């Protein structure tokens, strides 16, 4: 399914997108995570990313509960978002919860509207599948992500938790949005 906006096309990821997604990982993580994620963990993530995407995109069945969306302009993938039923990696989620599990952009695509377009698409996907509440985890010390989710109208419901990476506690927060599953999930819009 393709969805065209003013400048961005949001569509389901395909196996041919694996290299572009790994490149986005490398560029966004390198720009964002130094000082937040231990260097050895960050380097391992970057090294593992190409194989992870190739495997995931080639093996993910159409009926899988995880969904992967890319944002592209002029045929170039510049960001992605993933959704799924909420995971219990850190804490047991509320019953019926869905999760925006990833939202990453090329650093030079920040501020272009792509993040918002991917977020809105991902949240509509979760709502259409009947998930409520909607959850997002973010690193506590990532102010860019935190400001974005605040602007989108999400509220922190778990303000202090740790994701232990390489034996180092890395503080994370959980955002939550309680809405009827049929509403458009963007601040200031209802429908």
Secondary structure, 3 states (H helix, E strand, C coil): CEEECCCCEEEECCHHHHHHHHHHHHHHHHHHCECCECHHHHHHHHHHHHHHHHHHHHHCCCCCCCEEEEEEECCEEEEEEEEEECCCCCCCCCCCCEEEEEEEECHHHCCCCHHHHHHHHHHHHHHHCCCCCEEEEEECCCHHHHHHHHHCCCEEEEEEEEEEECCEEEEEEEEEECCCCCCCCCCCCCC
